[in-house]
């Protein structure tokens, strides 16, 4: 029964975990967004009461 031979499957398992734990996080963390928020746009809005003409 070739399914019981762990040699090729263990190597595939270790290689896939190596890819998931080493290669993919470095690519994800190196990603930069085009529109980074700037502190100038983080102003509080001026709150005013509404003027309801029917009230």
ABEGO torsion letter per residue (X at the ends): XAAABAAAAAAAAAAAAAAAAAAAAAAAAABBBABBBBAAAABBBBBBBBBBAAX
